[in-house]
Amino acid sequence: MKTRIVRIGNSQGVRLPRPLLEQSGLGEDVVLRATPGRIVIEAARAPRAGWADAAKAMHAAGDDAVLDTPAATRFDREEWEWR
């Protein structure tokens, strides 16, 4: 689809047709990045998106074991008091 860069207030922009937006699945928040000869519009992802599902998959596969053996420190041996 060919279009033009148009003036929008003090800026310039591209009007995106609704069918194109619907096909892309983009929401309201997007990330823009420029590379030579192109501007890329990508869906903005929330920080740590998908981490909960990845953790569940790791647990199901048994890949969530503690790698380091616990080691008591001087604080644990000499200064810690249970009350």
Secondary structure, DSSP 4 states (H G I P E B T S, - for coil): -----EEETTEEE-PPPHHHHHHHT--S-EEEEEETTEEEEEEPPPTTTTHHHHHHHHHHHT-----SPP---HIIIII----
